[in-house]
């Protein structure tokens, strides 16, 4: 998974580690861990300029 490139991935000062800030419940998380996804279905590219570069 490419968590480092995701918009939901950030450094939490309280935990002093990187965490996923995707709003999912325990059932969603369990399905994600058991499913064998190669890519996270919640992945959102954090590159804000991707669309602009595509339009050029």
C-alpha positions in Angstrom: 0.0 0.0 0.0 1.1 3.5 -0.7 0.1 5.1 2.6 2.8 7.8 2.5 1.2 9.3 -0.7 -2.4 9.2 0.7 -4.3 12.4 1.7 -5.5 10.6 4.9 -1.9 9.8 6.1 -0.5 12.3 8.6 1.7 12.6 11.6 -0.1 12.5 15.0 1.8 14.5 17.6 -0.1 12.8 20.4 0.9 9.3 19.3 4.2 10.4 17.9 3.7 8.3 14.8 2.0 8.4 11.3 -1.6 7.3 11.2 -4.4 6.9 8.7 -7.2 9.5 9.3 -9.8 7.7 7.2 -13.1 7.7 8.9 -13.8 3.9 9.1 -15.3 1.8 11.7 -14.0 -1.4 13.2 -15.9 -3.6 10.7 -14.5 -1.7 7.7 -11.0 -2.0 9.1 -11.5 -5.8 9.7 -12.7 -6.3 6.1 -9.7 -4.3 4.8 -7.2 -6.4 6.7 -8.8 -9.7 5.8 -9.6 -9.0 2.1 -6.1 -9.1 0.7 -6.4 -5.8 -1.2 -3.1 -4.8 -2.9 -4.4 -1.2 -2.9 -6.4 0.5 -0.2 -9.9 1.2 -1.4 -9.9 4.4 0.6 -6.7 5.8 -1.0 -6.9 9.4 -2.1 -3.9 11.0 -3.8 -2.5 13.8 -1.8 -1.0 15.5 -4.9 -3.2 18.6 -5.2 -1.7 19.6 -8.6 -2.3 16.3 -10.4 -5.4 17.5 -12.1 -3.7 20.8 -13.1 -0.8 19.0 -14.7 -3.2 16.7 -16.6 -5.0 19.8 -18.0 -1.8 21.3 -19.4 
